[in-house]
């Protein structure tokens, strides 16, 4: 059995997922009463993933 290679969109999604799991700023704090600030790295990774995914879907 050969391992399946990931598409560029899947690789970008894995990068986003790993960042959000490992980044202390991305973890949800349920005890926080004010709005949690957005992580600029996560936002950039999301935008990159979405652009790649959209191009793959349109093929």
N, C-alpha and C positions, 0 to 999 in steps of 0.2 A: 504494500500500500504506500503510495507516495503522498507526502503532505501537500495539501492544497495551498497555493499561493494566494495571498490577500490582494484584493483590488486596491487601487489607490484610495478609494473612499473608505474601505474597511481599515486600511492602515491609519488614515487620518482619524477615524472614529476611535481606534484603539489608543492613539496618542492623546486624544481628548479625554477618554475614560481614565487612562493612567494618571494624567495630570489632575483630574478632579478627585481621584482617590487619594493621591499623595499630597496635594496642596492643602496646607492647613486653612487657608483662606476660603477654600471651596467647600469645606465641610459645613454642613448645616448645624447651627447651634440653636436647638429648640428652646433654650432658656433665654435667648436674646429677645428683648422687647422691641428694639428699634430694627429698621430694615438693614439686612446684611449687605455690605458693599459688594459690588460685582467684581469678579476677578478679571483683569484685562487680558491675561494670558489665556484663560478659559474662553473668553469672548473671541479672541483671535483664532484659537484652535477650532472653535465652533464654526466661525465664518469660513475658515479654510475647508473644513470638512463639508459644509453645506454646498460650497461652490463646486468642489470635486464631485460630490454625490449628484448634484443637479446635472453636471456634464455627463456623468455615467448613465443616468436615467434617460437622457435625451438621445443616446446612441441608437 
